[in-house]
Amino acid sequence: MSIRRERRDAVENRQLILQTAHELFNEHGVQPVSMHQIAKTAGIGQATLYRRYAHKGDLCLDILDDYSLQLMEQIRDYLENNKQTSAIERLGGIIDFWIDAIEEKSGLISGLMMAMESKMNCNDERGNFFQTPFYLFFRNSLSGLLNEIIEADSGAPLDTEVAAHFFMCAMSPLGYFHIKHEKGYNADQVKEHLRKLCRTIVAKK
């Protein structure tokens, strides 16, 4: 078998595994699904599955990585198509994308966090959100909009990368679900509170 054929087979195998796992996770939730069940449903051997993915956390990471690429493209398109909209409104738009993503992938995020606690080394960059391309893309997008707001209003100097980082931390999945459940809010109410927070910060700047 040629190297090219092996690479194509590996790509197809990866897609089959991820699609099977995603469908099972959506149907049953992440925790109840076993690696054995994923291998059996995909029609591959467990050894084949474990050679690529040591545990479900690895699977969740790969699925979320693929999803983050799609999300980044959607945000790029949104920012490109809304250049004439105010920076504060575009900031609110990005918040909407973020909250919708957390809601859509809540099961995977929870499964990944549990897997990270029990399986992953804390020094493993693959399990560190702050090392991911998506974190850097999202932080840079927020920072750019904050810079635009400050320049337009001739505001005081601000390290917008740090501000964007702390804003993202405030919107972490764990924090989001905690306050949502504690207050009994739905996703739209949380989005509106975050938008109000942005407007308040800008108004007091």
C-alpha positions as CSV (number, residue, x, y, z in Angstrom):
1,M,0.0,0.0,0.0
2,S,1.4,3.4,-0.9
3,I,2.0,6.1,1.7
4,R,-0.6,8.3,-0.1
5,R,-3.2,5.5,0.3
6,E,-2.3,5.0,4.0
7,R,-2.7,8.7,4.7
8,R,-6.1,8.8,2.9
9,D,-7.2,5.7,4.9
10,A,-6.0,7.4,8.1
11,V,-8.0,10.5,7.3
12,E,-11.1,8.5,6.5
13,N,-10.7,6.4,9.6
14,R,-10.4,9.5,11.7
15,Q,-13.6,11.0,10.2
16,L,-15.5,7.7,10.8
17,I,-14.4,7.6,14.4
18,L,-15.3,11.2,15.1
19,Q,-18.6,11.0,13.3
20,T,-19.6,7.9,15.2
21,A,-18.5,9.3,18.5
22,H,-20.3,12.5,17.9
23,E,-23.5,10.8,17.0
24,L,-23.3,8.5,20.1
25,F,-22.5,11.5,22.3
26,N,-25.5,13.4,21.0
27,E,-27.8,10.5,21.5
28,H,-26.7,9.2,24.9
29,G,-24.4,11.9,26.4
30,V,-20.7,11.7,26.7
31,Q,-20.3,9.8,30.0
32,P,-22.5,6.8,29.3
33,V,-20.7,6.0,26.0
34,S,-17.7,3.7,26.2
35,M,-14.7,3.4,23.9
36,H,-15.8,-0.2,23.2
37,Q,-19.2,1.1,22.1
38,I,-17.6,3.7,19.8
39,A,-15.3,1.0,18.2
40,K,-18.2,-1.5,17.8
41,T,-20.5,1.1,16.2
42,A,-17.8,2.4,13.9
43,G,-17.0,-1.2,12.9
44,I,-13.3,-1.0,13.8
45,G,-11.2,-2.8,16.4
46,Q,-10.6,-1.4,19.8
47,A,-6.9,-1.5,19.2
48,T,-7.3,0.7,16.2
49,L,-9.4,3.2,18.2
50,Y,-6.9,3.3,21.1
51,R,-3.9,3.8,18.8
52,R,-5.5,7.1,17.8
53,Y,-7.4,8.1,20.9
54,A,-6.2,7.1,24.4
55,H,-9.5,8.0,26.0
56,K,-12.7,9.9,25.4
57,G,-11.1,13.2,26.3
58,D,-8.9,12.9,23.2
59,L,-12.1,12.3,21.1
60,C,-13.8,15.3,22.7
61,L,-10.8,17.5,22.0
62,D,-10.7,16.5,18.3
63,I,-14.5,17.0,17.9
64,L,-14.2,20.4,19.5
65,D,-11.1,21.3,17.5
66,D,-13.1,20.7,14.3
67,Y,-16.0,22.7,15.6
68,S,-13.8,25.6,16.6
69,L,-12.5,25.9,13.1
70,Q,-16.0,26.2,11.8
71,L,-16.9,28.7,14.5
72,M,-13.8,30.9,13.7
73,E,-14.8,31.0,10.1
74,Q,-18.4,32.0,11.1
75,I,-17.0,34.8,13.3
76,R,-14.6,36.0,10.5
77,D,-17.6,36.2,8.1
78,Y,-19.7,38.0,10.7
79,L,-17.0,40.6,11.3
80,E,-16.3,41.0,7.6
81,N,-20.0,41.5,6.8
82,N,-20.7,43.9,9.6
83,K,-17.8,46.4,9.3
84,Q,-20.2,49.3,9.3
85,T,-21.8,48.3,12.6
86,S,-20.5,49.9,15.8
87,A,-17.7,48.1,17.6
88,I,-19.8,47.6,20.7
89,E,-22.5,45.9,18.6
90,R,-20.0,43.6,17.0
91,L,-18.6,42.8,20.4
92,G,-22.1,41.8,21.4
93,G,-22.4,39.7,18.2
94,I,-19.2,37.7,19.2
95,I,-20.7,37.2,22.6
96,D,-23.7,35.6,21.0
97,F,-21.5,33.2,19.0
98,W,-19.6,32.2,22.2
99,I,-22.7,31.5,24.2
100,D,-24.4,29.6,21.4
101,A,-21.2,27.5,21.0
102,I,-21.2,26.6,24.7
103,E,-24.9,25.7,24.6
104,E,-24.5,23.6,21.5
105,K,-21.4,21.7,22.7
106,S,-22.2,21.6,26.5
107,G,-22.0,17.8,26.6
108,L,-18.7,17.6,24.9
109,I,-17.3,20.4,27.0
110,S,-18.4,18.7,30.3
111,G,-17.0,15.3,29.0
112,L,-13.7,16.9,28.1
113,M,-13.4,18.6,31.5
114,M,-14.0,15.4,33.3
115,A,-11.6,13.5,31.1
116,M,-8.9,16.2,31.7
117,E,-9.3,15.9,35.4
118,S,-8.8,12.1,35.4
119,K,-6.7,11.3,32.4
120,M,-4.7,14.3,31.2
121,N,-1.5,15.7,32.5
122,C,-2.0,19.3,33.5
123,N,1.1,20.2,31.4
124,D,-0.4,18.7,28.3
125,E,-0.9,21.6,26.0
126,R,-3.7,19.8,24.1
127,G,-5.8,20.0,27.3
128,N,-4.9,23.7,27.9
129,F,-7.5,26.0,26.4
130,F,-5.1,28.9,26.6
131,Q,-2.8,27.2,24.2
132,T,-5.4,26.7,21.5
133,P,-5.7,28.6,18.2
134,F,-9.3,29.3,19.0
135,Y,-8.4,31.0,22.3
136,L,-5.9,33.2,20.5
137,F,-8.3,34.0,17.7
138,F,-11.1,34.9,20.1
139,R,-8.9,37.0,22.3
140,N,-7.4,38.9,19.3
141,S,-10.9,39.5,17.9
142,L,-12.2,40.9,21.3
143,S,-9.0,42.9,21.7
144,G,-9.3,44.4,18.3
145,L,-12.9,45.6,18.9
146,L,-11.9,47.0,22.3
147,N,-9.0,48.9,20.7
148,E,-11.5,50.3,18.1
149,I,-13.9,51.4,20.9
150,I,-11.1,53.1,22.8
151,E,-9.6,54.9,19.8
152,A,-13.1,56.2,18.8
153,D,-13.8,57.5,22.3
154,S,-10.2,58.8,22.9
155,G,-10.2,56.7,26.1
156,A,-7.4,56.1,28.6
157,P,-4.8,53.5,27.6
158,L,-5.8,49.9,28.2
159,D,-4.1,46.6,27.7
160,T,-6.9,45.2,25.5
161,E,-5.4,41.7,25.3
162,V,-5.5,41.4,29.1
163,A,-9.0,42.8,29.1
164,A,-10.1,40.4,26.4
165,H,-8.5,37.5,28.4
166,F,-10.4,38.3,31.6
167,F,-13.6,38.9,29.7
168,M,-13.2,35.4,28.2
169,C,-12.6,33.9,31.7
170,A,-15.8,35.6,32.8
171,M,-17.6,33.7,30.0
172,S,-16.0,30.3,30.7
173,P,-18.3,27.3,30.3
174,L,-18.2,26.4,34.0
175,G,-19.0,30.0,35.1
176,Y,-21.6,30.3,32.4
177,F,-23.5,27.2,33.5
178,H,-23.2,28.1,37.2
179,I,-24.8,31.5,36.9
180,K,-27.3,30.3,34.4
181,H,-28.6,27.6,36.7
182,E,-28.3,29.7,39.9
183,K,-30.3,32.5,38.4
184,G,-32.6,30.4,36.3
185,Y,-31.6,32.4,33.2
186,N,-31.9,31.1,29.6
187,A,-29.2,31.7,27.1
188,D,-30.7,34.9,25.7
189,Q,-30.9,36.5,29.1
190,V,-27.3,35.7,29.8
191,K,-26.3,37.2,26.4
192,E,-28.3,40.4,27.3
193,H,-26.5,40.7,30.6
194,L,-23.1,40.3,29.0
195,R,-24.1,43.0,26.4
196,K,-25.2,45.3,29.2
197,L,-21.9,44.7,31.0
198,C,-20.0,45.7,27.8
199,R,-22.0,48.8,27.4
200,T,-21.5,49.7,31.1
201,I,-17.7,49.3,30.8
202,V,-17.6,51.4,27.7
203,A,-19.8,54.1,29.2
204,K,-17.6,54.4,32.3
205,K,-14.3,54.3,30.3
